[in-house]
Structures are given as structure tokens and as C-alpha cells.
């Protein structure tokens, strides 16, 4: 019985001994990890201290005295500017052929622009299309720009040409006015038909010898040309609206002014142009307009 009672005690002593041995083996590893961690922390502190010292060694910027003039502000680098393109091969060729018809030539970011006299634009276009070295056989765009301050010639008609065989581009510019306009180039590039009609519709620049010069986007009896700088941006009453739309009542006009005052014209612009038809038909106004 005595032996049996001692046996559990002996086992406990063995277990405690094994735990002590395990603890003794793990303690060196833990100590090594702690040392590595402490070394890294010390290294980081040393780097931070060195950075502070380096910053402290820099000379402090002296503050200007009271009343002293401020240092001039450094200007930003200017962007690219157009340069004279008189030495361009195509410009030389055109000037040798048409002399003073070619007024000026500029190149900007690799884009060549040539100003041509209005009276000879058709000849220049025909020459460029049938040129053997760089045949500009594609009229990529024909548009217009309005300069109201230039009273003698407030419109600049622009021709963007592209040579498919030579992979080159050129831009022709012509000054004109609403009375004289420009001669049509539909005989050179048939695609100019609708392009010239669009310019006529939105700018009011006429094209002589055009096969079918009439409005393209707006009704035939529309008053004004929307892409001119003096054309109002908001919806206005004009001769066309007075002729084709019923009159506004005082209540409808007040509702329209209220929607505009609250900035709701953006939401109801599509229906705003038909508001008189809506009221005349007895329909309710859209929920978002209430």
C-alpha cells in the first residue's frame, strides 16, 4: 500500500522535472528573439536621430524684414507656341503657284495651318487634291469660327484636309462675312455638301454655287443662327415659336419662371419646349416640375 501511494508522487516529480527542462530549453530562444527585437528598435531610433540631426544642420530660411519687397514669383514654363511655317515644302509649293493668295502659314504641335485668300479658295483646294506628291483626296471636316470683334470678316471658314496616300494633314483658313460668304468646294469634294449646309445653318455663312444650300438641322423658317457668339444660350421666344406654338398664359409663364428660378430647367428642358402643347392638351405637368 505504501508503495502504491508513493508512485503518484514520483510521477509528479518526473513531470515537474520535464517542464523545467522544457522551460530551460525555450528560454534561450525567447531571449534571442527579444534581443533581435531590441536591436531593431535601437537601430530605428538611431536612424531617426540621425535624420533629426541632418535636418537641424540645414540653415534656417531667413524671414524677410517687415516692409521689405517680396521676392519675384517664378513664372511657369510657357507652353508651346505656333511658329512660322514659311519654310514648309507644301507652303513653298503653294506660294510659288498662287503667290500672294497664301497670306500666312503657321505650324503648331506638328499641325500645319495656311490662310488663303477668299477669292481663290476653290483653286487652292483643287490644286491640293490633284497634287502628285501629296494628293489631299479626303475632306475630313469643314467648319467655322465666329469672331464678333472682327467686324470686317467675323467668320473664319476652316477646311481640314487629309492625304490618304501620303498620310499628311493640312488646315486651310479663310476670312469672310455674312454677305460675301465663300465659294462652294462641292465640285472638289462632294462630301462638302452637308458640311457647308451645316455651316450655313448654324453660322449663316453662304456658299456660292452650292447645289442645294438650305438649312440642315433647324426648320427652314427659323430665326437666327445658334452657333454665333451673339446668339442667346437660353430658350427664347422668336418668330418661329410665335408662329408654330400657342401663346403662353400668365399662369404658364409664372410656372416657367419659377422652374428656372429653382434651377429645374435642366430637369425639364425637353418638356419645357413643349409646355404650351402640354397645357393646351389638358395634360398635367410632369411630377418633377410641380
SEROPA-734517 format. One record per residue (C-alpha): y, x, z negated; residue number from 1. Coordinates in steps of 0.1 Angstrom, whole numbers. Layout:
BEGIN
<site yy="Y" xx="X" zz="Z" resi="NUM"/>
...
This chain:
BEGIN
<site yy="0" xx="0" zz="0" resi="1"/>
<site yy="24" xx="28" zz="-9" resi="2"/>
<site yy="17" xx="45" zz="25" resi="3"/>
<site yy="24" xx="13" zz="43" resi="4"/>
<site yy="57" xx="8" zz="25" resi="5"/>
<site yy="69" xx="43" zz="34" resi="6"/>
<site yy="62" xx="40" zz="71" resi="7"/>
<site yy="92" xx="18" zz="80" resi="8"/>
<site yy="114" xx="43" zz="61" resi="9"/>
<site yy="101" xx="71" zz="81" resi="10"/>
<site yy="107" xx="52" zz="114" resi="11"/>
<site yy="143" xx="45" zz="104" resi="12"/>
<site yy="148" xx="82" zz="96" resi="13"/>
<site yy="135" xx="90" zz="131" resi="14"/>
<site yy="158" xx="65" zz="148" resi="15"/>
<site yy="188" xx="78" zz="130" resi="16"/>
<site yy="179" xx="113" zz="140" resi="17"/>
<site yy="176" xx="104" zz="176" resi="18"/>
<site yy="210" xx="86" zz="175" resi="19"/>
<site yy="226" xx="117" zz="160" resi="20"/>
<site yy="211" xx="138" zz="188" resi="21"/>
<site yy="224" xx="114" zz="215" resi="22"/>
<site yy="259" xx="114" zz="199" resi="23"/>
<site yy="259" xx="152" zz="198" resi="24"/>
<site yy="250" xx="153" zz="235" resi="25"/>
<site yy="276" xx="128" zz="245" resi="26"/>
<site yy="304" xx="143" zz="225" resi="27"/>
<site yy="308" xx="174" zz="248" resi="28"/>
<site yy="311" xx="151" zz="279" resi="29"/>
<site yy="337" xx="129" zz="262" resi="30"/>
<site yy="356" xx="160" zz="251" resi="31"/>
<site yy="356" xx="173" zz="287" resi="32"/>
<site yy="369" xx="141" zz="301" resi="33"/>
<site yy="397" xx="139" zz="276" resi="34"/>
<site yy="407" xx="174" zz="283" resi="35"/>
<site yy="408" xx="167" zz="321" resi="36"/>
<site yy="429" xx="136" zz="314" resi="37"/>
<site yy="453" xx="155" zz="291" resi="38"/>
<site yy="456" xx="183" zz="317" resi="39"/>
<site yy="465" xx="159" zz="344" resi="40"/>
<site yy="491" xx="142" zz="322" resi="41"/>
<site yy="506" xx="176" zz="313" resi="42"/>
<site yy="507" xx="186" zz="350" resi="43"/>
<site yy="525" xx="153" zz="359" resi="44"/>
<site yy="551" xx="159" zz="331" resi="45"/>
<site yy="557" xx="194" zz="344" resi="46"/>
<site yy="563" xx="182" zz="379" resi="47"/>
<site yy="587" xx="155" zz="366" resi="48"/>
<site yy="606" xx="181" zz="345" resi="49"/>
<site yy="608" xx="204" zz="375" resi="50"/>
<site yy="623" xx="176" zz="396" resi="51"/>
<site yy="649" xx="168" zz="369" resi="52"/>
<site yy="659" xx="204" zz="367" resi="53"/>
<site yy="662" xx="207" zz="405" resi="54"/>
<site yy="684" xx="175" zz="406" resi="55"/>
<site yy="705" xx="189" zz="378" resi="56"/>
<site yy="711" xx="222" zz="397" resi="57"/>
<site yy="728" xx="203" zz="426" resi="58"/>
<site yy="766" xx="204" zz="424" resi="59"/>
<site yy="782" xx="171" zz="415" resi="60"/>
<site yy="803" xx="154" zz="441" resi="61"/>
<site yy="839" xx="156" zz="431" resi="62"/>
<site yy="856" xx="123" zz="429" resi="63"/>
<site yy="889" xx="120" zz="448" resi="64"/>
<site yy="920" xx="120" zz="427" resi="65"/>
<site yy="940" xx="88" zz="423" resi="66"/>
<site yy="962" xx="82" zz="452" resi="67"/>
<site yy="945" xx="108" zz="474" resi="68"/>
<site yy="939" xx="97" zz="510" resi="69"/>
<site yy="903" xx="87" zz="518" resi="70"/>
<site yy="881" xx="108" zz="539" resi="71"/>
<site yy="878" xx="95" zz="575" resi="72"/>
<site yy="848" xx="73" zz="582" resi="73"/>
<site yy="824" xx="89" zz="606" resi="74"/>
<site yy="822" xx="68" zz="638" resi="75"/>
<site yy="788" xx="57" zz="650" resi="76"/>
<site yy="774" xx="73" zz="681" resi="77"/>
<site yy="786" xx="53" zz="711" resi="78"/>
<site yy="761" xx="37" zz="733" resi="79"/>
<site yy="755" xx="43" zz="770" resi="80"/>
<site yy="784" xx="36" zz="793" resi="81"/>
<site yy="784" xx="28" zz="831" resi="82"/>
<site yy="791" xx="58" zz="853" resi="83"/>
<site yy="804" xx="62" zz="888" resi="84"/>
<site yy="777" xx="60" zz="914" resi="85"/>
<site yy="796" xx="72" zz="944" resi="86"/>
<site yy="770" xx="99" zz="949" resi="87"/>
<site yy="741" xx="75" zz="952" resi="88"/>
<site yy="723" xx="76" zz="986" resi="89"/>
<site yy="725" xx="39" zz="991" resi="90"/>
<site yy="762" xx="38" zz="983" resi="91"/>
<site yy="769" xx="66" zz="1007" resi="92"/>
<site yy="750" xx="48" zz="1034" resi="93"/>
<site yy="769" xx="15" zz="1029" resi="94"/>
<site yy="803" xx="32" zz="1028" resi="95"/>
<site yy="795" xx="51" zz="1060" resi="96"/>
<site yy="786" xx="18" zz="1076" resi="97"/>
<site yy="812" xx="-6" zz="1061" resi="98"/>
<site yy="840" xx="18" zz="1049" resi="99"/>
<site yy="864" xx="0" zz="1025" resi="100"/>
<site yy="842" xx="-30" zz="1023" resi="101"/>
<site yy="824" xx="-13" zz="994" resi="102"/>
<site yy="850" xx="-13" zz="967" resi="103"/>
<site yy="833" xx="4" zz="938" resi="104"/>
<site yy="798" xx="14" zz="926" resi="105"/>
<site yy="785" xx="19" zz="891" resi="106"/>
<site yy="752" xx="27" zz="875" resi="107"/>
<site yy="743" xx="16" zz="840" resi="108"/>
<site yy="709" xx="24" zz="825" resi="109"/>
<site yy="694" xx="30" zz="859" resi="110"/>
<site yy="708" xx="-2" zz="874" resi="111"/>
<site yy="730" xx="1" zz="904" resi="112"/>
<site yy="759" xx="-24" zz="909" resi="113"/>
<site yy="780" xx="-24" zz="941" resi="114"/>
<site yy="812" xx="-45" zz="945" resi="115"/>
<site yy="815" xx="-59" zz="981" resi="116"/>
<site yy="844" xx="-75" zz="998" resi="117"/>
<site yy="840" xx="-113" zz="1000" resi="118"/>
<site yy="846" xx="-115" zz="1038" resi="119"/>
<site yy="817" xx="-92" zz="1047" resi="120"/>
<site yy="790" xx="-100" zz="1021" resi="121"/>
<site yy="768" xx="-116" zz="1048" resi="122"/>
<site yy="769" xx="-84" zz="1069" resi="123"/>
<site yy="761" xx="-62" zz="1040" resi="124"/>
<site yy="732" xx="-84" zz="1029" resi="125"/>
<site yy="717" xx="-85" zz="1064" resi="126"/>
<site yy="721" xx="-47" zz="1067" resi="127"/>
<site yy="703" xx="-42" zz="1033" resi="128"/>
<site yy="674" xx="-65" zz="1043" resi="129"/>
<site yy="667" xx="-47" zz="1075" resi="130"/>
<site yy="673" xx="-12" zz="1063" resi="131"/>
<site yy="643" xx="10" zz="1073" resi="132"/>
<site yy="642" xx="32" zz="1042" resi="133"/>
<site yy="648" xx="6" zz="1015" resi="134"/>
<site yy="644" xx="-29" zz="1030" resi="135"/>
<site yy="657" xx="-53" zz="1003" resi="136"/>
<site yy="635" xx="-82" zz="1015" resi="137"/>
<site yy="635" xx="-102" zz="983" resi="138"/>
<site yy="664" xx="-120" zz="967" resi="139"/>
<site yy="653" xx="-122" zz="931" resi="140"/>
<site yy="683" xx="-140" zz="918" resi="141"/>
<site yy="717" xx="-154" zz="928" resi="142"/>
<site yy="741" xx="-164" zz="900" resi="143"/>
<site yy="777" xx="-165" zz="890" resi="144"/>
<site yy="800" xx="-154" zz="861" resi="145"/>
<site yy="833" xx="-172" zz="852" resi="146"/>
<site yy="863" xx="-151" zz="842" resi="147"/>
<site yy="891" xx="-176" zz="835" resi="148"/>
<site yy="917" xx="-149" zz="828" resi="149"/>
<site yy="913" xx="-135" zz="863" resi="150"/>
<site yy="933" xx="-162" zz="879" resi="151"/>
<site yy="933" xx="-149" zz="915" resi="152"/>
<site yy="895" xx="-147" zz="916" resi="153"/>
<site yy="880" xx="-162" zz="884" resi="154"/>
<site yy="844" xx="-163" zz="898" resi="155"/>
<site yy="820" xx="-133" zz="904" resi="156"/>
<site yy="790" xx="-142" zz="925" resi="157"/>
<site yy="761" xx="-118" zz="918" resi="158"/>
<site yy="732" xx="-110" zz="941" resi="159"/>
<site yy="702" xx="-93" zz="926" resi="160"/>
<site yy="681" xx="-77" zz="954" resi="161"/>
<site yy="647" xx="-61" zz="953" resi="162"/>
<site yy="629" xx="-39" zz="978" resi="163"/>
<site yy="592" xx="-45" zz="976" resi="164"/>
<site yy="582" xx="-16" zz="998" resi="165"/>
<site yy="605" xx="9" zz="981" resi="166"/>
<site yy="603" xx="-6" zz="946" resi="167"/>
<site yy="641" xx="-3" zz="942" resi="168"/>
<site yy="668" xx="-28" zz="929" resi="169"/>
<site yy="705" xx="-32" zz="936" resi="170"/>
<site yy="731" xx="-57" zz="924" resi="171"/>
<site yy="759" xx="-69" zz="947" resi="172"/>
<site yy="790" xx="-85" zz="932" resi="173"/>
<site yy="817" xx="-105" zz="950" resi="174"/>
<site yy="850" xx="-118" zz="936" resi="175"/>
<site yy="860" xx="-153" zz="948" resi="176"/>
<site yy="878" xx="-185" zz="938" resi="177"/>
<site yy="871" xx="-222" zz="940" resi="178"/>
<site yy="889" xx="-227" zz="973" resi="179"/>
<site yy="876" xx="-199" zz="994" resi="180"/>
<site yy="841" xx="-196" zz="980" resi="181"/>
<site yy="815" xx="-173" zz="996" resi="182"/>
<site yy="796" xx="-173" zz="1029" resi="183"/>
<site yy="760" xx="-185" zz="1025" resi="184"/>
<site yy="732" xx="-160" zz="1028" resi="185"/>
<site yy="705" xx="-186" zz="1035" resi="186"/>
<site yy="702" xx="-171" zz="1070" resi="187"/>
<site yy="692" xx="-138" zz="1055" resi="188"/>
<site yy="670" xx="-151" zz="1026" resi="189"/>
<site yy="660" xx="-187" zz="1028" resi="190"/>
<site yy="653" xx="-187" zz="991" resi="191"/>
<site yy="691" xx="-186" zz="986" resi="192"/>
<site yy="693" xx="-223" zz="994" resi="193"/>
<site yy="687" xx="-238" zz="960" resi="194"/>
<site yy="703" xx="-208" zz="942" resi="195"/>
<site yy="736" xx="-214" zz="960" resi="196"/>
<site yy="733" xx="-251" zz="953" resi="197"/>
<site yy="728" xx="-244" zz="916" resi="198"/>
<site yy="760" xx="-222" zz="915" resi="199"/>
<site yy="779" xx="-248" zz="934" resi="200"/>
<site yy="767" xx="-275" zz="909" resi="201"/>
<site yy="774" xx="-256" zz="877" resi="202"/>
<site yy="804" xx="-235" zz="887" resi="203"/>
<site yy="819" xx="-253" zz="916" resi="204"/>
<site yy="819" xx="-223" zz="939" resi="205"/>
<site yy="814" xx="-235" zz="976" resi="206"/>
<site yy="792" xx="-216" zz="1001" resi="207"/>
<site yy="803" xx="-219" zz="1037" resi="208"/>
<site yy="777" xx="-225" zz="1064" resi="209"/>
<site yy="752" xx="-237" zz="1038" resi="210"/>
<site yy="726" xx="-261" zz="1054" resi="211"/>
<site yy="727" xx="-287" zz="1026" resi="212"/>
<site yy="754" xx="-279" zz="1000" resi="213"/>
<site yy="752" xx="-306" zz="973" resi="214"/>
<site yy="746" xx="-308" zz="936" resi="215"/>
<site yy="712" xx="-297" zz="924" resi="216"/>
<site yy="709" xx="-306" zz="887" resi="217"/>
<site yy="737" xx="-332" zz="880" resi="218"/>
<site yy="744" xx="-366" zz="896" resi="219"/>
<site yy="764" xx="-364" zz="928" resi="220"/>
<site yy="795" xx="-381" zz="913" resi="221"/>
<site yy="795" xx="-360" zz="881" resi="222"/>
<site yy="829" xx="-349" zz="870" resi="223"/>
<site yy="833" xx="-311" zz="863" resi="224"/>
<site yy="810" xx="-280" zz="863" resi="225"/>
<site yy="793" xx="-274" zz="829" resi="226"/>
<site yy="789" xx="-236" zz="831" resi="227"/>
<site yy="826" xx="-229" zz="834" resi="228"/>
<site yy="842" xx="-214" zz="803" resi="229"/>
<site yy="868" xx="-243" zz="801" resi="230"/>
<site yy="841" xx="-270" zz="801" resi="231"/>
<site yy="837" xx="-287" zz="766" resi="232"/>
<site yy="804" xx="-280" zz="748" resi="233"/>
<site yy="801" xx="-314" zz="731" resi="234"/>
<site yy="793" xx="-347" zz="748" resi="235"/>
<site yy="825" xx="-362" zz="762" resi="236"/>
<site yy="835" xx="-394" zz="779" resi="237"/>
<site yy="843" xx="-388" zz="816" resi="238"/>
<site yy="845" xx="-408" zz="848" resi="239"/>
<site yy="807" xx="-408" zz="852" resi="240"/>
<site yy="799" xx="-420" zz="817" resi="241"/>
<site yy="826" xx="-447" zz="821" resi="242"/>
<site yy="811" xx="-459" zz="853" resi="243"/>
<site yy="774" xx="-458" zz="845" resi="244"/>
<site yy="773" xx="-465" zz="808" resi="245"/>
<site yy="786" xx="-496" zz="790" resi="246"/>
<site yy="816" xx="-493" zz="767" resi="247"/>
<site yy="813" xx="-483" zz="730" resi="248"/>
<site yy="823" xx="-508" zz="704" resi="249"/>
<site yy="843" xx="-498" zz="674" resi="250"/>
<site yy="812" xx="-500" zz="652" resi="251"/>
<site yy="791" xx="-479" zz="675" resi="252"/>
<site yy="819" xx="-453" zz="678" resi="253"/>
<site yy="822" xx="-451" zz="640" resi="254"/>
<site yy="784" xx="-446" zz="636" resi="255"/>
<site yy="785" xx="-419" zz="662" resi="256"/>
<site yy="814" xx="-401" zz="644" resi="257"/>
<site yy="795" xx="-404" zz="611" resi="258"/>
<site yy="764" xx="-388" zz="625" resi="259"/>
<site yy="784" xx="-360" zz="639" resi="260"/>
<site yy="802" xx="-355" zz="605" resi="261"/>
<site yy="769" xx="-352" zz="587" resi="262"/>
<site yy="755" xx="-328" zz="614" resi="263"/>
<site yy="730" xx="-353" zz="627" resi="264"/>
<site yy="739" xx="-349" zz="663" resi="265"/>
<site yy="713" xx="-321" zz="665" resi="266"/>
<site yy="686" xx="-346" zz="655" resi="267"/>
<site yy="697" xx="-374" zz="677" resi="268"/>
<site yy="712" xx="-356" zz="707" resi="269"/>
<site yy="686" xx="-371" zz="731" resi="270"/>
<site yy="692" xx="-406" zz="719" resi="271"/>
<site yy="729" xx="-402" zz="714" resi="272"/>
<site yy="735" xx="-401" zz="751" resi="273"/>
<site yy="717" xx="-435" zz="754" resi="274"/>
<site yy="732" xx="-450" zz="723" resi="275"/>
<site yy="751" xx="-477" zz="742" resi="276"/>
<site yy="720" xx="-487" zz="761" resi="277"/>
<site yy="701" xx="-490" zz="728" resi="278"/>
<site yy="727" xx="-513" zz="712" resi="279"/>
<site yy="731" xx="-534" zz="743" resi="280"/>
<site yy="693" xx="-540" zz="744" resi="281"/>
<site yy="694" xx="-551" zz="708" resi="282"/>
<site yy="672" xx="-523" zz="696" resi="283"/>
<site yy="675" xx="-507" zz="662" resi="284"/>
<site yy="689" xx="-472" zz="658" resi="285"/>
<site yy="663" xx="-446" zz="650" resi="286"/>
<site yy="654" xx="-443" zz="614" resi="287"/>
<site yy="667" xx="-407" zz="611" resi="288"/>
<site yy="701" xx="-420" zz="624" resi="289"/>
<site yy="706" xx="-445" zz="596" resi="290"/>
